[in-house]
Amino acid sequence: MKIKSIVLIIGVILMCLLGACSHSKNEAYDNAMTQGEKYVKQANMEKAEASFEMALTTNKNDPRAKAYLNQVKEYNKAQELKKEKQYEKAQKLVKGLPYKNEGLNNLEKAVNKLESSLSGLIKEEKSMINLYQDAKNESEKKTIKLRMIN
């Protein structure tokens, strides 16, 4: 009888501990996801990425956390490409963000803003290339005229 009581007590203690761990994991996951979403809203994508990674450490197979993390990583890569003045590559990268039915509304706003910025930079870059080409062509025409005169 004493052994049964001890086993029962140990079983109850283990169940309580497992329940607390499970609750703690869910709480950690929820907090990480909430923080990640908050950081996205604040356009702090580096911290958002870290938060979604934290959520995945507590819930490895969560499709929502995976989708959000992937989207934020792609956004961060596009921002890096923009800094490197690789505007067209960055634009291609953000074209699919955020993914339908899996996206964060605030990330969608940031993506749209980035995409608009990239479009403007690409137009400006093409305009500058055209101006350069026109100037180069005019310079070559003047050089040819000068050679013909001499």
N, CA, C and O atoms as a GROMACS GRO file, in nm:
protein
  600
    1MET      N    1   0.081  -0.118   0.000
    1MET     CA    2   0.000   0.000   0.000
    1MET      C    3   0.086   0.125   0.000
    1MET      O    4   0.057   0.222  -0.070
    2LYS      N    5   0.192   0.123   0.078
    2LYS     CA    6   0.281   0.235   0.088
    2LYS      C    7   0.350   0.262  -0.046
    2LYS      O    8   0.366   0.377  -0.086
    3ILE      N    9   0.388   0.158  -0.115
    3ILE     CA   10   0.455   0.171  -0.245
    3ILE      C   11   0.360   0.233  -0.346
    3ILE      O   12   0.400   0.320  -0.423
    4LYS      N   13   0.234   0.187  -0.346
    4LYS     CA   14   0.135   0.244  -0.438
    4LYS      C   15   0.118   0.393  -0.412
    4LYS      O   16   0.107   0.472  -0.506
    5SER      N   17   0.116   0.432  -0.286
    5SER     CA   18   0.099   0.574  -0.251
    5SER      C   19   0.219   0.656  -0.301
    5SER      O   20   0.203   0.765  -0.355
    6ILE      N   21   0.337   0.601  -0.282
    6ILE     CA   22   0.459   0.670  -0.325
    6ILE      C   23   0.460   0.683  -0.478
    6ILE      O   24   0.492   0.789  -0.531
    7VAL      N   25   0.427   0.576  -0.548
    7VAL     CA   26   0.423   0.578  -0.695
    7VAL      C   27   0.317   0.679  -0.742
    7VAL      O   28   0.340   0.755  -0.836
    8LEU      N   29   0.203   0.678  -0.676
    8LEU     CA   30   0.097   0.772  -0.711
    8LEU      C   31   0.142   0.916  -0.689
    8LEU      O   32   0.118   1.002  -0.773
    9ILE      N   33   0.205   0.942  -0.577
    9ILE     CA   34   0.255   1.077  -0.546
    9ILE      C   35   0.359   1.120  -0.650
    9ILE      O   36   0.356   1.232  -0.700
   10ILE      N   37   0.452   1.029  -0.680
   10ILE     CA   38   0.556   1.060  -0.780
   10ILE      C   39   0.492   1.086  -0.916
   10ILE      O   40   0.531   1.178  -0.987
   11GLY      N   41   0.392   1.005  -0.951
   11GLY     CA   42   0.320   1.024  -1.077
   11GLY      C   43   0.252   1.160  -1.084
   11GLY      O   44   0.259   1.228  -1.186
   12VAL      N   45   0.186   1.199  -0.976
   12VAL     CA   46   0.119   1.330  -0.970
   12VAL      C   47   0.222   1.442  -0.981
   12VAL      O   48   0.201   1.539  -1.054
   13ILE      N   49   0.332   1.429  -0.910
   13ILE     CA   50   0.437   1.530  -0.916
   13ILE      C   51   0.492   1.543  -1.057
   13ILE      O   52   0.510   1.653  -1.108
   14LEU      N   53   0.517   1.428  -1.122
   14LEU     CA   54   0.569   1.430  -1.260
   14LEU      C   55   0.469   1.496  -1.355
   14LEU      O   56   0.507   1.573  -1.443
   15MET      N   57   0.341   1.463  -1.337
   15MET     CA   58   0.239   1.522  -1.424
   15MET      C   59   0.234   1.673  -1.404
   15MET      O   60   0.219   1.748  -1.501
   16CYS      N   61   0.245   1.716  -1.281
   16CYS     CA   62   0.244   1.860  -1.253
   16CYS      C   63   0.365   1.928  -1.316
   16CYS      O   64   0.354   2.035  -1.375
   17LEU      N   65   0.481   1.864  -1.301
   17LEU     CA   66   0.602   1.921  -1.360
   17LEU      C   67   0.593   1.927  -1.512
   17LEU      O   68   0.628   2.028  -1.573
   18LEU      N   69   0.545   1.820  -1.572
   18LEU     CA   70   0.531   1.819  -1.717
   18LEU      C   71   0.430   1.923  -1.764
   18LEU      O   72   0.450   1.989  -1.865
   19GLY      N   73   0.322   1.936  -1.690
   19GLY     CA   74   0.222   2.037  -1.722
   19GLY      C   75   0.281   2.177  -1.711
   19GLY      O   76   0.253   2.263  -1.794
   20ALA      N   77   0.361   2.200  -1.608
   20ALA     CA   78   0.424   2.331  -1.589
   20ALA      C   79   0.523   2.358  -1.701
   20ALA      O   80   0.530   2.470  -1.752
   21CYS      N   81   0.600   2.257  -1.739
   21CYS     CA   82   0.695   2.274  -1.850
   21CYS      C   83   0.620   2.303  -1.979
   21CYS      O   84   0.659   2.391  -2.056
   22SER      N   85   0.514   2.230  -2.001
   22SER     CA   86   0.435   2.250  -2.121
   22SER      C   87   0.377   2.391  -2.122
   22SER      O   88   0.380   2.460  -2.224
   23HIS      N   89   0.323   2.431  -2.008
   23HIS     CA   90   0.266   2.566  -1.997
   23HIS      C   91   0.376   2.670  -2.018
   23HIS      O   92   0.357   2.770  -2.088
   24SER      N   93   0.492   2.644  -1.958
   24SER     CA   94   0.605   2.736  -1.971
   24SER      C   95   0.650   2.747  -2.116
   24SER      O   96   0.681   2.857  -2.164
   25LYS      N   97   0.654   2.633  -2.188
   25LYS     CA   98   0.692   2.634  -2.329
   25LYS      C   99   0.591   2.713  -2.412
   25LYS      O  100   0.629   2.794  -2.497
   26ASN      N  101   0.462   2.689  -2.386
   26ASN     CA  102   0.358   2.762  -2.459
   26ASN      C  103   0.366   2.912  -2.431
   26ASN      O  104   0.349   2.995  -2.520
   27GLU      N  105   0.393   2.944  -2.306
   27GLU     CA  106   0.404   3.085  -2.268
   27GLU      C  107   0.525   3.148  -2.336
   27GLU      O  108   0.517   3.261  -2.385
   28ALA      N  109   0.636   3.077  -2.339
   28ALA     CA  110   0.756   3.128  -2.405
   28ALA      C  111   0.731   3.146  -2.555
   28ALA      O  112   0.773   3.245  -2.614
   29TYR      N  113   0.663   3.050  -2.613
   29TYR     CA  114   0.629   3.058  -2.756
   29TYR      C  115   0.539   3.179  -2.781
   29TYR      O  116   0.566   3.259  -2.871
   30ASP      N  117   0.433   3.191  -2.702
   30ASP     CA  118   0.339   3.302  -2.720
   30ASP      C  119   0.409   3.437  -2.704
   30ASP      O  120   0.385   3.530  -2.781
   31ASN      N  121   0.495   3.446  -2.603
   31ASN     CA  122   0.568   3.571  -2.580
   31ASN      C  123   0.660   3.604  -2.697
   31ASN      O  124   0.667   3.718  -2.741
   32ALA      N  125   0.729   3.502  -2.747
   32ALA     CA  126   0.821   3.525  -2.859
   32ALA      C  127   0.745   3.568  -2.984
   32ALA      O  128   0.789   3.658  -3.055
   33MET      N  129   0.632   3.505  -3.011
   33MET     CA  130   0.552   3.542  -3.128
   33MET      C  131   0.496   3.685  -3.113
   33MET      O  132   0.499   3.763  -3.208
   34THR      N  133   0.447   3.716  -2.994
   34THR     CA  134   0.394   3.851  -2.969
   34THR      C  135   0.505   3.955  -2.986
   34THR      O  136   0.484   4.059  -3.048
   35GLN      N  137   0.622   3.925  -2.930
   35GLN     CA  138   0.735   4.017  -2.945
   35GLN      C  139   0.774   4.033  -3.092
   35GLN      O  140   0.798   4.144  -3.138
   36GLY      N  141   0.779   3.922  -3.164
   36GLY     CA  142   0.815   3.928  -3.305
   36GLY      C  143   0.719   4.014  -3.384
   36GLY      O  144   0.760   4.096  -3.467
   37GLU      N  145   0.590   3.995  -3.358
   37GLU     CA  146   0.489   4.075  -3.427
   37GLU      C  147   0.501   4.223  -3.390
   37GLU      O  148   0.483   4.311  -3.474
   38LYS      N  149   0.533   4.248  -3.263
   38LYS     CA  150   0.551   4.387  -3.217
   38LYS      C  151   0.671   4.450  -3.289
   38LYS      O  152   0.664   4.565  -3.333
   39TYR      N  153   0.779   4.375  -3.301
   39TYR     CA  154   0.898   4.427  -3.368
   39TYR      C  155   0.872   4.452  -3.517
   39TYR      O  156   0.923   4.549  -3.573
   40VAL      N  157   0.793   4.367  -3.579
   40VAL     CA  158   0.757   4.389  -3.719
   40VAL      C  159   0.679   4.519  -3.732
   40VAL      O  160   0.703   4.599  -3.823
   41LYS      N  161   0.586   4.540  -3.641
   41LYS     CA  162   0.505   4.663  -3.642
   41LYS      C  163   0.595   4.786  -3.627
   41LYS      O  164   0.567   4.891  -3.685
   42GLN      N  165   0.702   4.773  -3.549
   42GLN     CA  166   0.795   4.882  -3.527
   42GLN      C  167   0.901   4.890  -3.638
   42GLN      O  168   0.988   4.977  -3.636
   43ALA      N  169   0.892   4.798  -3.735
   43ALA     CA  170   0.989   4.788  -3.845
   43ALA      C  171   1.130   4.756  -3.794
   43ALA      O  172   1.228   4.799  -3.855
   44ASN      N  173   1.139   4.683  -3.685
   44ASN     CA  174   1.268   4.638  -3.633
   44ASN      C  175   1.282   4.490  -3.669
   44ASN      O  176   1.263   4.402  -3.585
   45MET      N  177   1.317   4.467  -3.794
   45MET     CA  178   1.313   4.331  -3.848
   45MET      C  179   1.422   4.240  -3.793
   45MET      O  180   1.403   4.118  -3.788
   46GLU      N  181   1.534   4.296  -3.751
   46GLU     CA  182   1.639   4.211  -3.693
   46GLU      C  183   1.589   4.148  -3.562
   46GLU      O  184   1.607   4.029  -3.538
   47LYS      N  185   1.526   4.231  -3.478
   47LYS     CA  186   1.473   4.179  -3.352
   47LYS      C  187   1.354   4.087  -3.378
   47LYS      O  188   1.334   3.989  -3.305
   48ALA      N  189   1.275   4.117  -3.480
   48ALA     CA  190   1.162   4.030  -3.514
   48ALA      C  191   1.214   3.892  -3.553
   48ALA      O  192   1.160   3.790  -3.512
   49GLU      N  193   1.320   3.891  -3.634
   49GLU     CA  194   1.379   3.764  -3.676
   49GLU      C  195   1.424   3.683  -3.554
   49GLU      O  196   1.399   3.562  -3.547
   50ALA      N  197   1.491   3.748  -3.461
   50ALA     CA  198   1.538   3.679  -3.340
   50ALA      C  199   1.420   3.626  -3.258
   50ALA      O  200   1.427   3.516  -3.202
   51SER      N  201   1.312   3.702  -3.251
   51SER     CA  202   1.194   3.658  -3.175
   51SER      C  203   1.129   3.535  -3.238
   51SER      O  204   1.091   3.442  -3.168
   52PHE      N  205   1.117   3.536  -3.371
   52PHE     CA  206   1.055   3.420  -3.437
   52PHE      C  207   1.145   3.297  -3.428
   52PHE      O  208   1.096   3.185  -3.422
   53GLU      N  209   1.276   3.318  -3.428
   53GLU     CA  210   1.368   3.206  -3.407
   53GLU      C  211   1.350   3.149  -3.266
   53GLU      O  212   1.352   3.028  -3.246
   54MET      N  213   1.331   3.238  -3.170
   54MET     CA  214   1.307   3.195  -3.031
   54MET      C  215   1.178   3.115  -3.023
   54MET      O  216   1.172   3.013  -2.954
   55ALA      N  217   1.075   3.160  -3.092
   55ALA     CA  218   0.948   3.087  -3.092
   55ALA      C  219   0.968   2.946  -3.147
   55ALA      O  220   0.909   2.850  -3.097
   56LEU      N  221   1.051   2.934  -3.249
   56LEU     CA  222   1.074   2.802  -3.308
   56LEU      C  223   1.159   2.712  -3.218
   56LEU      O  224   1.154   2.590  -3.231
   57THR      N  225   1.236   2.769  -3.127
   57THR     CA  226   1.312   2.682  -3.036
   57THR      C  227   1.218   2.614  -2.936
   57THR      O  228   1.248   2.506  -2.886
   58THR      N  229   1.104   2.678  -2.908
   58THR     CA  230   1.009   2.617  -2.815
   58THR      C  231   0.902   2.536  -2.887
   58THR      O  232   0.840   2.447  -2.827
   59ASN      N  233   0.879   2.565  -3.014
   59ASN     CA  234   0.778   2.493  -3.093
   59ASN      C  235   0.834   2.475  -3.234
   59ASN      O  236   0.799   2.549  -3.327
   60LYS      N  237   0.921   2.376  -3.248
   60LYS     CA  238   1.001   2.357  -3.370
   60LYS      C  239   0.921   2.344  -3.500
   60LYS      O  240   0.970   2.385  -3.606
   61ASN      N  241   0.804   2.288  -3.495
   61ASN     CA  242   0.730   2.260  -3.617
   61ASN      C  243   0.613   2.355  -3.643
   61ASN      O  244   0.524   2.325  -3.724
   62ASP      N  245   0.612   2.467  -3.575
   62ASP     CA  246   0.499   2.560  -3.591
   62ASP      C  247   0.504   2.626  -3.728
   62ASP      O  248   0.600   2.698  -3.758
   63PRO      N  249   0.403   2.604  -3.812
   63PRO     CA  250   0.405   2.660  -3.947
   63PRO      C  251   0.396   2.812  -3.949
   63PRO      O  252   0.454   2.877  -4.036
   64ARG      N  253   0.326   2.869  -3.854
   64ARG     CA  254   0.313   3.015  -3.850
   64ARG      C  255   0.447   3.081  -3.817
   64ARG      O  256   0.486   3.177  -3.883
   65ALA      N  257   0.516   3.029  -3.717
   65ALA     CA  258   0.646   3.084  -3.680
   65ALA      C  259   0.746   3.066  -3.794
   65ALA      O  260   0.827   3.155  -3.821
   66LYS      N  261   0.741   2.951  -3.860
   66LYS     CA  262   0.830   2.926  -3.974
   66LYS      C  263   0.802   3.025  -4.087
   66LYS      O  264   0.895   3.081  -4.145
   67ALA      N  265   0.675   3.047  -4.117
   67ALA     CA  266   0.637   3.140  -4.225
   67ALA      C  267   0.681   3.281  -4.191
   67ALA      O  268   0.739   3.350  -4.275
   68TYR      N  269   0.655   3.325  -4.069
   68TYR     CA  270   0.692   3.461  -4.029
   68TYR      C  271   0.844   3.478  -4.032
   68TYR      O  272   0.895   3.580  -4.081
   69LEU      N  273   0.914   3.379  -3.980
   69LEU     CA  274   1.061   3.387  -3.979
   69LEU      C  275   1.115   3.395  -4.121
   69LEU      O  276   1.203   3.476  -4.150
   70ASN      N  277   1.063   3.311  -4.209
   70ASN     CA  278   1.108   3.310  -4.348
   70ASN      C  279   1.083   3.446  -4.414
   70ASN      O  280   1.169   3.499  -4.484
   71GLN      N  281   0.965   3.501  -4.391
   71GLN     CA  282   0.930   3.630  -4.451
   71GLN      C  283   1.021   3.741  -4.400
   71GLN      O  284   1.067   3.824  -4.479
   72VAL      N  285   1.047   3.742  -4.272
   72VAL     CA  286   1.132   3.847  -4.214
   72VAL      C  287   1.276   3.831  -4.265
   72VAL      O  288   1.342   3.930  -4.294
   73LYS      N  289   1.323   3.707  -4.276
   73LYS     CA  290   1.458   3.684  -4.328
   73LYS      C  291   1.469   3.733  -4.473
   73LYS      O  292   1.568   3.798  -4.510
   74GLU      N  293   1.368   3.703  -4.554
   74GLU     CA  294   1.369   3.748  -4.694
   74GLU      C  295   1.366   3.901  -4.701
   74GLU      O  296   1.436   3.962  -4.782
   75TYR      N  297   1.287   3.961  -4.616
   75TYR     CA  298   1.281   4.107  -4.610
   75TYR      C  299   1.419   4.163  -4.574
   75TYR      O  300   1.466   4.258  -4.636
   76ASN      N  301   1.482   4.105  -4.473
   76ASN     CA  302   1.615   4.151  -4.430
   76ASN      C  303   1.719   4.134  -4.541
   76ASN      O  304   1.805   4.220  -4.559
   77LYS      N  305   1.709   4.024  -4.615
   77LYS     CA  306   1.801   4.003  -4.729
   77LYS      C  307   1.778   4.111  -4.835
   77LYS      O  308   1.874   4.164  -4.892
   78ALA      N  309   1.653   4.142  -4.860
   78ALA     CA  310   1.621   4.246  -4.960
   78ALA      C  311   1.676   4.381  -4.915
   78ALA      O  312   1.727   4.458  -4.997
   79GLN      N  313   1.666   4.410  -4.788
   79GLN     CA  314   1.720   4.536  -4.735
   79GLN      C  315   1.872   4.541  -4.753
   79GLN      O  316   1.929   4.644  -4.787
   80GLU      N  317   1.936   4.428  -4.730
   80GLU     CA  318   2.081   4.420  -4.747
   80GLU      C  319   2.119   4.441  -4.894
   80GLU      O  320   2.214   4.513  -4.924
   81LEU      N  321   2.045   4.379  -4.984
   81LEU     CA  322   2.069   4.399  -5.127
   81LEU      C  323   2.048   4.546  -5.166
   81LEU      O  324   2.121   4.599  -5.250
   82LYS      N  325   1.952   4.609  -5.106
   82LYS     CA  326   1.926   4.751  -5.134
   82LYS      C  327   2.048   4.834  -5.091
   82LYS      O  328   2.092   4.923  -5.163
   83LYS      N  329   2.101   4.804  -4.973
   83LYS     CA  330   2.220   4.875  -4.925
   83LYS      C  331   2.338   4.857  -5.020
   83LYS      O  332   2.421   4.946  -5.038
   84GLU      N  333   2.344   4.738  -5.081
   84GLU     CA  334   2.452   4.708  -5.175
   84GLU      C  335   2.422   4.761  -5.316
   84GLU      O  336   2.497   4.736  -5.410
   85LYS      N  337   2.311   4.834  -5.328
   85LYS     CA  338   2.266   4.893  -5.455
   85LYS      C  339   2.233   4.789  -5.562
   85LYS      O  340   2.247   4.814  -5.681
   86GLN      N  341   2.190   4.672  -5.516
   86GLN     CA  342   2.145   4.567  -5.607
   86GLN      C  343   1.992   4.570  -5.606
   86GLN      O  344   1.926   4.478  -5.559
   87TYR      N  345   1.939   4.679  -5.661
   87TYR     CA  346   1.797   4.709  -5.651
   87TYR      C  347   1.708   4.606  -5.719
   87TYR      O  348   1.605   4.567  -5.664
   88GLU      N  349   1.745   4.562  -5.837
   88GLU     CA  350   1.660   4.466  -5.909
   88GLU      C  351   1.655   4.331  -5.839
   88GLU      O  352   1.549   4.268  -5.834
   89LYS      N  353   1.767   4.286  -5.785
   89LYS     CA  354   1.768   4.161  -5.709
   89LYS      C  355   1.680   4.173  -5.585
   89LYS      O  356   1.605   4.082  -5.551
   90ALA      N  357   1.692   4.287  -5.519
   90ALA     CA  358   1.610   4.310  -5.399
   90ALA      C  359   1.462   4.311  -5.435
   90ALA      O  360   1.379   4.256  -5.363
   91GLN      N  361   1.430   4.375  -5.547
   91GLN     CA  362   1.290   4.384  -5.590
   91GLN      C  363   1.233   4.245  -5.620
   91GLN      O  364   1.120   4.215  -5.583
   92LYS      N  365   1.312   4.161  -5.686
   92LYS     CA  366   1.267   4.025  -5.715
   92LYS      C  367   1.242   3.947  -5.586
   92LYS      O  368   1.148   3.868  -5.576
   93LEU      N  369   1.327   3.971  -5.489
   93LEU     CA  370   1.315   3.899  -5.361
   93LEU      C  371   1.186   3.936  -5.288
   93LEU      O  372   1.121   3.849  -5.230
   94VAL      N  373   1.149   4.063  -5.290
   94VAL     CA  374   1.030   4.105  -5.215
   94VAL      C  375   0.900   4.085  -5.292
   94VAL      O  376   0.792   4.098  -5.234
   95LYS      N  377   0.908   4.053  -5.420
   95LYS     CA  378   0.785   4.037  -5.500
   95LYS      C  379   0.688   3.938  -5.438
   95LYS      O  380   0.567   3.959  -5.444
   96GLY      N  381   0.738   3.830  -5.378
   96GLY     CA  382   0.650   3.728  -5.322
   96GLY      C  383   0.617   3.747  -5.175
   96GLY      O  384   0.550   3.662  -5.115
   97LEU      N  385   0.662   3.855  -5.117
   97LEU     CA  386   0.638   3.876  -4.974
   97LEU      C  387   0.525   3.973  -4.952
   97LEU      O  388   0.505   4.063  -5.033
   98PRO      N  389   0.449   3.958  -4.845
   98PRO     CA  390   0.436   3.838  -4.764
   98PRO      C  391   0.351   3.735  -4.834
   98PRO      O  392   0.271   3.768  -4.923
   99TYR      N  393   0.367   3.614  -4.796
   99TYR     CA  394   0.295   3.506  -4.862
   99TYR      C  395   0.147   3.514  -4.829
   99TYR      O  396   0.108   3.545  -4.716
  100LYS      N  397   0.066   3.486  -4.926
  100LYS     CA  398  -0.080   3.491  -4.908
  100LYS      C  399  -0.122   3.401  -4.792
  100LYS      O  400  -0.074   3.288  -4.779
  101ASN      N  401  -0.211   3.451  -4.712
  101ASN     CA  402  -0.272   3.381  -4.599
  101ASN      C  403  -0.174   3.345  -4.487
  101ASN      O  404  -0.215   3.284  -4.388
  102GLU      N  405  -0.049   3.380  -4.500
  102GLU     CA  406   0.046   3.351  -4.394
  102GLU      C  407   0.121   3.475  -4.351
  102GLU      O  408   0.211   3.468  -4.267
  103GLY      N  409   0.085   3.588  -4.406
  103GLY     CA  410   0.164   3.708  -4.384
  103GLY      C  411   0.120   3.792  -4.266
  103GLY      O  412   0.006   3.784  -4.220
  104LEU      N  413   0.211   3.870  -4.219
  104LEU     CA  414   0.184   3.967  -4.115
  104LEU      C  415   0.142   4.097  -4.183
  104LEU      O  416   0.210   4.143  -4.274
  105ASN      N  417   0.031   4.155  -4.141
  105ASN     CA  418  -0.016   4.280  -4.203
  105ASN      C  419   0.090   4.389  -4.200
  105ASN      O  420   0.110   4.460  -4.299
  106ASN      N  421   0.158   4.403  -4.087
  106ASN     CA  422   0.259   4.508  -4.076
  106ASN      C  423   0.381   4.480  -4.162
  106ASN      O  424   0.447   4.572  -4.208
  107LEU      N  425   0.411   4.352  -4.183
  107LEU     CA  426   0.521   4.319  -4.273
  107LEU      C  427   0.481   4.353  -4.415
  107LEU      O  428   0.563   4.400  -4.494
  108GLU      N  429   0.355   4.329  -4.448
  108GLU     CA  430   0.307   4.362  -4.582
  108GLU      C  431   0.324   4.512  -4.608
  108GLU      O  432   0.364   4.551  -4.718
  109LYS      N  433   0.295   4.593  -4.509
  109LYS     CA  434   0.312   4.738  -4.523
  109LYS      C  435   0.460   4.772  -4.546
  109LYS      O  436   0.492   4.853  -4.632
  110ALA      N  437   0.548   4.710  -4.469
  110ALA     CA  438   0.692   4.735  -4.483
  110ALA      C  439   0.742   4.689  -4.619
  110ALA      O  440   0.824   4.756  -4.682
  111VAL      N  441   0.692   4.574  -4.664
  111VAL     CA  442   0.731   4.521  -4.795
  111VAL      C  443   0.685   4.615  -4.906
  111VAL      O  444   0.760   4.645  -4.998
  112ASN      N  445   0.560   4.661  -4.896
  112ASN     CA  446   0.509   4.754  -4.998
  112ASN      C  447   0.591   4.882  -5.002
  112ASN      O  448   0.620   4.935  -5.109
  113LYS      N  449   0.629   4.932  -4.885
  113LYS     CA  450   0.711   5.052  -4.878
  113LYS      C  451   0.849   5.027  -4.940
  113LYS      O  452   0.900   5.111  -5.015
  114LEU      N  453   0.908   4.913  -4.909
  114LEU     CA  454   1.038   4.877  -4.966
  114LEU      C  455   1.028   4.861  -5.116
  114LEU      O  456   1.114   4.909  -5.190
  115GLU      N  457   0.924   4.794  -5.161
  115GLU     CA  458   0.906   4.771  -5.305
  115GLU      C  459   0.889   4.904  -5.379
  115GLU      O  460   0.944   4.922  -5.488
  116SER      N  461   0.815   4.996  -5.321
  116SER     CA  462   0.797   5.128  -5.380
  116SER      C  463   0.931   5.203  -5.387
  116SER      O  464   0.963   5.266  -5.488
  117SER      N  465   1.005   5.194  -5.280
  117SER     CA  466   1.137   5.258  -5.275
  117SER      C  467   1.230   5.200  -5.382
  117SER      O  468   1.301   5.273  -5.450
  118LEU      N  469   1.228   5.068  -5.394
  118LEU     CA  470   1.313   5.001  -5.493
  118LEU      C  471   1.273   5.040  -5.635
  118LEU      O  472   1.359   5.063  -5.720
  119SER      N  473   1.142   5.048  -5.660
  119SER     CA  474   1.096   5.088  -5.794
  119SER      C  475   1.148   5.228  -5.828
  119SER      O  476   1.195   5.251  -5.940
  120GLY      N  477   1.141   5.319  -5.733
  120GLY     CA  478   1.192   5.454  -5.754
  120GLY      C  479   1.342   5.455  -5.779
  120GLY      O  480   1.390   5.526  -5.866
  121LEU      N  481   1.414   5.376  -5.702
  121LEU     CA  482   1.560   5.370  -5.719
  121LEU      C  483   1.598   5.308  -5.853
  121LEU      O  484   1.693   5.352  -5.918
  122ILE      N  485   1.524   5.207  -5.896
  122ILE     CA  486   1.550   5.144  -6.026
  122ILE      C  487   1.524   5.243  -6.138
  122ILE      O  488   1.603   5.252  -6.232
  123LYS      N  489   1.415   5.317  -6.130
  123LYS     CA  490   1.385   5.420  -6.231
  123LYS      C  491   1.496   5.524  -6.235
  123LYS      O  492   1.543   5.563  -6.342
  124GLU      N  493   1.535   5.569  -6.118
  124GLU     CA  494   1.641   5.670  -6.109
  124GLU      C  495   1.772   5.617  -6.166
  124GLU      O  496   1.843   5.688  -6.238
  125GLU      N  497   1.803   5.493  -6.134
  125GLU     CA  498   1.926   5.431  -6.184
  125GLU      C  499   1.923   5.421  -6.337
  125GLU      O  500   2.022   5.452  -6.403
  126LYS      N  501   1.809   5.378  -6.392
  126LYS     CA  502   1.796   5.368  -6.538
  126LYS      C  503   1.805   5.506  -6.603
  126LYS      O  504   1.866   5.520  -6.709
  127SER      N  505   1.746   5.604  -6.540
  127SER     CA  506   1.753   5.741  -6.592
  127SER      C  507   1.897   5.790  -6.594
  127SER      O  508   1.940   5.853  -6.691
  128MET      N  509   1.970   5.761  -6.489
  128MET     CA  510   2.112   5.802  -6.482
  128MET      C  511   2.194   5.730  -6.589
  128MET      O  512   2.283   5.790  -6.649
  129ILE      N  513   2.165   5.604  -6.611
  129ILE     CA  514   2.236   5.528  -6.716
  129ILE      C  515   2.207   5.588  -6.852
  129ILE      O  516   2.297   5.604  -6.934
  130ASN      N  517   2.080   5.623  -6.877
  130ASN     CA  518   2.044   5.685  -7.005
  130ASN      C  519   2.113   5.820  -7.022
  130ASN      O  520   2.163   5.851  -7.131
  131LEU      N  521   2.116   5.901  -6.916
  131LEU     CA  522   2.186   6.029  -6.924
  131LEU      C  523   2.334   6.010  -6.954
  131LEU      O  524   2.393   6.083  -7.034
  132TYR      N  525   2.392   5.910  -6.888
  132TYR     CA  526   2.533   5.880  -6.913
  132TYR      C  527   2.555   5.840  -7.058
  132TYR      O  528   2.648   5.887  -7.123
  133GLN      N  529   2.468   5.751  -7.108
  133GLN     CA  530   2.482   5.706  -7.246
  133GLN      C  531   2.467   5.823  -7.344
  133GLN      O  532   2.543   5.834  -7.440
  134ASP      N  533   2.368   5.911  -7.320
  134ASP     CA  534   2.349   6.028  -7.405
  134ASP      C  535   2.471   6.118  -7.403
  134ASP      O  536   2.517   6.164  -7.508
  135ALA      N  537   2.525   6.142  -7.286
  135ALA     CA  538   2.644   6.226  -7.274
  135ALA      C  539   2.763   6.162  -7.344
  135ALA      O  540   2.841   6.230  -7.410
  136LYS      N  541   2.776   6.033  -7.330
  136LYS     CA  542   2.885   5.960  -7.394
  136LYS      C  543   2.872   5.968  -7.546
  136LYS      O  544   2.970   5.992  -7.616
  137ASN      N  545   2.749   5.949  -7.595
  137ASN     CA  546   2.725   5.957  -7.740
  137ASN      C  547   2.756   6.097  -7.794
  137ASN      O  548   2.820   6.112  -7.898
  138GLU      N  549   2.711   6.200  -7.721
  138GLU     CA  550   2.739   6.338  -7.762
  138GLU      C  551   2.888   6.364  -7.762
  138GLU      O  552   2.940   6.430  -7.852
  139SER      N  553   2.956   6.315  -7.662
  139SER     CA  554   3.101   6.333  -7.653
  139SER      C  555   3.172   6.267  -7.771
  139SER      O  556   3.266   6.323  -7.828
  140GLU      N  557   3.126   6.146  -7.807
  140GLU     CA  558   3.186   6.075  -7.921
  140GLU      C  559   3.160   6.150  -8.051
  140GLU      O  560   3.248   6.156  -8.137
  141LYS      N  561   3.039   6.208  -8.067
  141LYS     CA  562   3.007   6.284  -8.187
  141LYS      C  563   3.098   6.406  -8.199
  141LYS      O  564   3.148   6.437  -8.307
  142LYS      N  565   3.120   6.475  -8.087
  142LYS     CA  566   3.207   6.593  -8.088
  142LYS      C  567   3.351   6.554  -8.117
  142LYS      O  568   3.422   6.626  -8.187
  143THR      N  569   3.395   6.440  -8.064
  143THR     CA  570   3.530   6.393  -8.090
  143THR      C  571   3.546   6.361  -8.238
  143THR      O  572   3.650   6.392  -8.298
  144ILE      N  573   3.445   6.300  -8.299
  144ILE     CA  574   3.452   6.266  -8.441
  144ILE      C  575   3.456   6.395  -8.524
  144ILE      O  576   3.534   6.404  -8.619
  145LYS      N  577   3.374   6.495  -8.491
  145LYS     CA  578   3.374   6.622  -8.563
  145LYS      C  579   3.508   6.691  -8.554
  145LYS      O  580   3.558   6.745  -8.653
  146LEU      N  581   3.568   6.690  -8.433
  146LEU     CA  582   3.698   6.752  -8.415
  146LEU      C  583   3.804   6.680  -8.497
  146LEU      O  584   3.892   6.746  -8.553
  147ARG      N  585   3.799   6.552  -8.507
  147ARG     CA  586   3.895   6.476  -8.587
  147ARG      C  587   3.879   6.510  -8.734
  147ARG      O  588   3.978   6.521  -8.807
  148MET      N  589   3.753   6.526  -8.777
  148MET     CA  590   3.728   6.557  -8.915
  148MET      C  591   3.778   6.697  -8.951
  148MET      O  592   3.823   6.719  -9.064
  149ILE      N  593   3.771   6.789  -8.858
  149ILE     CA  594   3.818   6.924  -8.881
  149ILE      C  595   3.969   6.927  -8.889
  149ILE      O  596   4.025   6.999  -8.972
  150ASN      N  597   4.033   6.852  -8.807
  150ASN     CA  598   4.180   6.852  -8.804
  150ASN      C  599   4.227   6.767  -8.917
  150ASN      O  600   4.347   6.751  -8.937
   0.00000   0.00000   0.00000
